[in-house]
Amino acid sequence: MVAVTTYPTKCEEFMTAKQMIELMNRVPFEPFEIHLTDGAHIKVEHPYEIATGPKSRTCSIYDDEQEIMRIVSYRNIAEVIAKAPTS
């Protein structure tokens, strides 16, 4: 069974840019899935598909298949599912 980490954590209202940057910068990169409050799901398969800044309220996600760019507010992220980091 694979350990899974979900964001935001129970004590937080919504995900933060800092948490997203931590996911983006994992070595080796592990794909993750973003679940939005409207029910949409976005898979991030590669680190170049997502961008954000440390104080940003949004992240930009490029969808290779549909060839579109989405700008997503952290307030609209219900959950991010990723493998738990290994020690």
Helices and strands as residue ranges (DSSP letters): E 4-7, H 17-24, E 32-36, E 41-44, G 47-49, E 50-51, E 58-63, E 68-73, G 74-76, E 77-83
